[in-house]
Amino acid sequence: MRIILISTDKEPTPPTLGGAIGIWVFEFAKELARRCHEVHVIGIPNTSVDYDNMGIIFHKLLAKPKFEMLEPLLGGKQTILTSSLGVMKALSELSKQKPIDVMQAHYFNTWVAPTIFKARLKVQIWHNMPKANLTNRIVAKKYDLVCGVSRYICRKIVEHLRVKPENVALIPDFVDTEFMRPDPKLRKMYREKLGLEDSEFVVLYVGRIIPQKGLHHLLTAFAKGSRSREMKLLIVGPRGHFHVQDLAYFNYLEHLITSLGIRERVLYLGRIPREQLPGIYNACDAVAIPTLMEEGGLLLTSLEAMACGKPVIAYNSGALREAIMHGKTGILVEKGNITRFSLSLLQLAEDPAYRNRLGCSARRLCEEKFDIRKIVDKTMKLYLKYISVKANEGGFLSKGVPSPVV
């Protein structure tokens, strides 16, 4: 099949400063290319990636500086303009070559342009909860299929965008369980590299360092739970929101760490290259997700941790409960309940058998339900089904466009 993936314009694909959408699109594209589909990605390229060697045809969006002069007139919306123009230019060229089987858009700044180009199947994918505004509703109706990466988002698509349930489908977040897996050798290597003792219980936080992610809650919970235990906290992630650093919040956390008296037990690793993350996950004993946001997706961190056989402690937010099964693959805590979060950390620290049981169950769940190969299998079946339905209803297929080659 000839498949066009339209990625985010906020970060490279894959990202250099974190961001789930760029990772999602890149991993999805790699798996499609591995199956010999003709895969095109429209987005911001990562200069360290050899797309050609992976079988991915990359189309670069227009650069933002070209439209700096329009900033005052556009009220800060120049990114939408440049993104749309870049997507339209790439789609125009692709449409002239031969028919497009699937056109799949992933970010709201790039969703309008695909609506004016033909494809056998137009797919819109929401990675976060959609806002109930008129623009989103109009655009959503231009697509044949509107998908969410969680059941939670799928429900919101129906409620907020008023899309018919039969035109909404689940394509869940996923993880490569061959890349992210339990590895005793990696654990030993990285614990030695980080100066962690075998006797220490290590908690890991992976994510952007912004107030909404609740790291200040985790620090407070960790301080309460670690007073009588040998515990360490590893923090991985960029300071702020992608390319915008939030030094005020980071400085607040620095002050909080000092005031809580846990300076010697907290290790900030900054932004870690993705290829090193399996080692970091393996080095820890549990992963904490204290997000204060209503997370629409399953969160890549939760799936990566689970795939590495680690129990996750998280606030019960949005779609997280779709991956983290309380008492089976991890622990869910009422949002904002720092005391309960602290007690859950202690429970895992003091009961190795319990955390091992949770971790093993988490790994099995990822293998059975969230492995990228299984998700792509189901997605391609879903696309073929909707292409067939569209053909029977008198869509593009019935007007002389060749049948897709799988």
C-alpha positions in Angstrom: 0.0 0.0 0.0 1.0 3.6 -0.5 0.7 5.3 2.9 1.3 8.9 3.8 1.9 9.8 7.5 1.6 13.5 8.4 3.6 14.1 11.6 3.7 16.9 14.1 5.4 20.3 13.2 6.5 20.8 16.9 9.4 18.4 16.9 11.4 16.2 14.6 10.3 12.7 13.7 11.7 11.0 15.7 12.0 13.7 18.3 15.3 15.1 19.8 13.7 16.6 22.9 11.0 14.1 23.7 7.5 13.9 22.5 5.2 10.9 21.9 3.7 11.8 18.6 7.1 12.0 16.8 8.1 8.6 18.2 4.7 7.1 17.4 4.8 8.1 13.8 8.4 7.1 13.3 8.0 3.6 14.8 4.8 3.1 12.9 6.5 4.2 9.6 9.5 1.8 10.3 7.2 -1.1 10.8 5.2 -0.4 7.7 8.4 0.0 5.6 9.7 -3.3 7.0 6.5 -4.9 5.5 7.4 -3.4 2.1 4.7 -0.8 2.0 5.6 2.5 0.3 5.8 4.8 3.3 6.0 8.6 3.1 6.4 10.9 6.2 5.7 14.6 6.1 7.2 16.5 9.0 10.4 17.9 10.4 13.4 15.6 9.8 15.8 14.3 12.4 19.2 15.0 10.8 20.7 12.0 12.6 18.3 9.5 11.0 19.0 7.7 7.7 15.4 7.4 6.4 16.4 6.0 3.1 18.1 3.1 4.7 14.9 2.3 6.6 12.7 2.5 3.5 11.0 5.7 4.6 10.5 8.6 2.1 10.7 11.8 4.1 9.2 15.1 3.0 10.4 18.2 4.9 8.0 20.8 6.0 8.6 24.5 5.1 10.9 26.2 7.6 9.3 28.7 10.0 11.7 31.6 9.6 10.5 32.2 6.1 7.3 33.7 7.4 8.6 35.7 10.4 7.4 38.9 8.7 3.8 37.7 9.0 3.9 37.0 12.7 2.2 40.3 13.8 -0.6 39.8 11.2 -1.2 36.2 12.1 -1.3 36.7 15.9 1.2 34.0 16.6 -0.4 31.5 14.2 2.4 31.4 11.6 3.2 27.8 12.4 -0.3 26.8 11.3 0.3 28.6 8.0 3.7 27.2 7.3 2.7 23.7 8.3 -0.4 23.7 6.1 1.6 25.1 3.2 4.3 22.5 3.6 1.8 19.6 3.9 -0.1 20.9 0.8 3.1 21.2 -1.2 4.1 17.6 -0.3 0.7 16.2 -0.9 0.3 18.0 -4.2 3.5 16.3 -5.5 2.6 12.9 -4.1 -0.9 13.1 -5.6 0.4 13.7 -9.1 2.6 10.6 -9.0 0.0 7.8 -8.3 -3.1 7.2 -6.1 -2.7 7.3 -2.3 -4.1 4.4 -0.4 -4.0 5.8 3.1 -3.5 9.4 4.2 -3.0 9.6 8.0 -2.8 12.9 9.8 -1.4 13.1 13.4 -1.4 16.8 14.6 -3.9 19.5 14.5 -1.7 22.0 12.7 -1.5 19.6 9.8 -5.1 18.3 9.7 -6.7 20.9 7.4 -4.5 20.4 4.3 -5.2 16.6 3.9 -9.0 17.3 3.6 -8.6 18.8 0.1 -6.5 15.9 -1.4 -7.9 12.6 -2.5 -7.0 9.2 -1.0 -8.7 5.9 -0.8 -8.8 6.3 3.0 -8.3 9.5 5.0 -7.5 8.9 8.7 -7.3 11.4 11.5 -5.5 10.2 14.7 -5.9 12.0 18.0 -3.1 11.5 20.6 -4.8 13.8 23.1 -8.3 14.7 24.2 -9.9 16.8 21.4 -11.4 20.2 22.1 -15.0 20.6 21.4 -14.8 23.5 18.9 -16.4 24.1 15.6 -13.1 23.9 13.6 -12.3 20.4 15.0 -15.8 19.2 14.3 -15.8 20.4 10.7 -12.4 19.0 10.0 -13.1 15.6 11.6 -16.1 15.1 9.2 -13.7 15.4 6.2 -12.1 12.2 7.2 -13.3 8.6 6.6 -12.0 7.4 9.9 -11.2 9.2 13.1 -9.0 7.3 15.6 -7.9 7.7 19.1 -4.9 6.1 20.7 -7.0 5.1 23.7 -10.6 4.2 24.4 -10.8 7.4 26.5 -9.9 9.5 23.5 -12.3 7.6 21.3 -15.2 8.4 23.6 -14.2 12.0 23.6 -14.1 12.0 19.8 -17.7 10.9 19.7 -18.8 13.4 22.5 -16.8 16.4 21.5 -16.5 16.2 17.7 -19.9 14.5 17.2 -18.4 11.9 14.9 -20.6 8.8 14.3 -19.4 5.9 16.5 -19.1 3.7 13.4 -16.5 6.1 12.0 -14.3 6.0 15.1 -11.7 3.4 15.9 -9.1 2.6 18.4 -5.4 2.4 17.3 -3.7 2.3 20.7 -0.3 3.5 21.7 2.3 0.8 21.4 5.8 -0.3 22.3 8.5 -2.3 20.6 8.8 -5.2 23.1 12.0 -6.4 21.4 13.7 -3.0 22.0 12.2 -2.5 25.4 12.6 -5.7 27.4 14.0 -7.0 30.7 17.7 -7.4 30.5 19.8 -8.4 33.6 23.1 -7.5 31.9 21.8 -4.0 31.1 20.6 -3.6 34.6 24.0 -4.5 36.1 25.8 -2.2 33.5 23.7 0.8 34.1 23.5 0.5 37.9 27.3 0.4 38.0 27.5 3.4 35.6 25.1 5.4 37.7 26.7 4.4 41.0 23.6 2.6 42.3 24.0 -0.1 45.0 22.3 -3.5 44.7 20.6 -2.8 48.0 19.0 0.5 46.8 15.4 0.7 45.7 15.4 2.9 42.6 12.4 4.9 41.4 12.5 6.4 37.9 10.7 9.4 36.4 10.8 9.9 32.6 9.1 12.9 31.0 9.1 16.6 30.3 9.9 18.7 33.4 6.8 20.9 33.5 4.3 21.6 36.3 1.5 19.6 34.7 3.6 16.4 34.9 3.6 16.6 38.7 7.2 16.0 39.5 6.9 18.2 42.6 4.3 15.7 43.9 6.7 12.8 43.3 9.6 14.6 45.1 7.4 15.1 48.1 6.1 11.5 48.1 9.6 10.2 47.6 10.9 12.3 50.6 8.2 10.9 52.8 8.7 7.3 51.8 12.5 7.3 51.7 13.4 8.4 55.2 13.8 4.9 56.6 14.8 3.2 53.3 17.7 3.0 51.0 16.0 4.7 48.0 17.2 6.7 45.0 15.2 8.7 42.5 16.3 9.0 38.9 14.9 11.9 36.8 15.1 11.8 33.0 13.7 14.5 30.7 14.2 17.9 29.2 13.6 21.1 31.2 10.3 22.5 29.8 8.0 21.9 26.9 10.1 20.6 24.0 12.1 23.5 22.7 10.9 26.0 25.3 12.8 25.6 28.6 10.9 26.3 31.8 13.8 27.2 34.1 11.4 28.7 36.7 9.8 25.4 37.4 13.2 23.6 37.3 14.6 26.0 39.8 11.6 25.5 42.0 12.3 21.8 42.0 15.9 22.4 42.8 14.8 24.4 45.9 12.3 21.7 46.8 14.9 18.9 46.7 17.1 20.9 49.0 14.3 21.8 51.4 13.1 18.2 51.6 16.6 17.1 52.4 16.9 14.5 49.6 19.7 16.1 47.6 21.9 13.0 47.9 19.2 10.7 46.8 18.0 12.4 43.7 19.9 12.1 40.4 18.9 14.2 37.4 20.2 12.7 34.1 18.8 15.3 31.7 17.7 14.2 28.3 18.8 10.7 27.5 19.3 9.4 23.9 16.5 7.0 23.1 18.9 4.1 22.5 20.0 4.3 26.2 16.5 4.2 27.6 16.2 0.4 27.9 19.3 0.5 30.1 17.8 3.3 32.3 14.5 1.4 32.7 16.3 -1.8 33.5 18.4 0.0 36.2 15.3 1.0 38.2 12.9 -1.0 40.3 9.7 1.0 39.7 8.5 3.9 37.4 6.5 6.8 38.7 4.0 8.8 36.7 2.5 11.5 38.9 0.9 13.4 36.0 -1.7 16.0 37.0 -3.0 16.3 33.4 -6.0 14.3 32.1 -3.7 12.2 29.9 -5.5 11.1 26.9 -3.1 8.5 25.7 -1.7 5.5 27.5 1.6 7.4 27.8 4.7 6.0 26.2 6.5 6.0 29.5 4.0 3.6 31.0 4.3 1.1 28.1 8.1 1.3 28.0 8.4 0.7 31.7 6.0 -2.2 31.6 7.7 -3.8 28.6 10.9 -3.7 30.6 9.2 -5.6 33.4 8.8 -2.7 35.8 5.7 -1.9 37.9 4.3 1.6 37.4 2.9 3.8 40.1 0.7 6.5 38.6 -2.1 8.9 39.4 -5.4 7.5 38.0 -5.6 9.9 35.1 -7.4 9.7 31.8 -6.4 6.6 29.8 -3.6 5.4 32.1 -6.0 2.8 33.6 -6.3 1.2 30.2 -2.7 0.0 30.5 -2.0 0.0 34.2 -4.2 -2.5 35.9 -4.3 -1.7 39.7 -2.8 -4.5 41.7 -2.0 -6.5 38.6 0.5 -4.6 36.4 1.0 -1.6 38.6 -0.6 0.7 41.2 -3.1 3.5 40.5 -3.5 6.3 43.1 -6.2 9.0 43.4 -4.9 12.1 41.6 -3.3 14.5 44.1 -3.0 12.0 47.0 0.7 12.4 47.8 0.4 10.4 51.0 -1.0 7.4 49.1 1.6 7.7 46.4 4.3 7.7 49.1 2.8 4.6 50.7 2.7 2.8 47.3 6.4 3.5 46.8 7.1 2.0 50.2 5.0 -1.0 49.5 7.0 -1.8 46.4 10.3 -1.0 48.1 9.5 -3.4 51.0 8.0 -6.3 49.0 10.3 -7.4 46.2 8.1 -10.4 45.4 5.0 -8.2 44.9 6.9 -5.8 42.6 8.3 -8.7 40.6 4.8 -10.1 40.2 3.5 -6.8 39.0 6.4 -6.4 36.6 6.1 -9.8 35.1 2.4 -9.3 34.5 3.1 -5.9 33.0 5.5 -7.4 30.5 3.0 -10.1 29.5 0.3 -7.5 28.9 2.6 -5.5 26.6 3.5 -8.6 24.6 -0.1 -9.6 24.2 -1.8 -6.3 23.7 0.6 -3.4 23.0 3.4 -4.8 20.9 3.9 -2.6 17.8 3.8 -5.6 15.4 0.3 -6.6 16.7 -1.0 -3.1 16.6 0.2 -2.6 13.0 -1.4 -6.0 12.1 -4.8 -4.8 13.5 -4.4 -1.4 11.9 -3.9 -2.7 8.4 -6.9 -5.0 8.7 -8.9 -2.0 9.9 -7.8 0.1 7.0 -8.6 -2.6 4.4 -12.1 -3.0 6.0 -12.8 0.7 5.7 -11.4 0.9 2.2 -13.7 -1.9 1.2 -16.7 -0.2 2.8 -15.9 3.0 1.1 -15.7 1.2 -2.3 -19.1 -0.3 -1.7 -20.5 3.1 -0.9 -19.3 4.5 -4.2 -16.1 6.2 -3.0 -12.8 6.6 -4.9 -12.3 2.9 -5.4 -15.5 2.6 -7.5 -14.3 5.4 -9.8 -11.5 3.6 -11.5 -8.8 3.8 -8.9 -6.8 0.5 -8.7 -7.3 -1.8 -5.7 -4.6 -1.4 -3.0 -1.8 -3.9 -3.0 -1.1 -5.4 0.4 
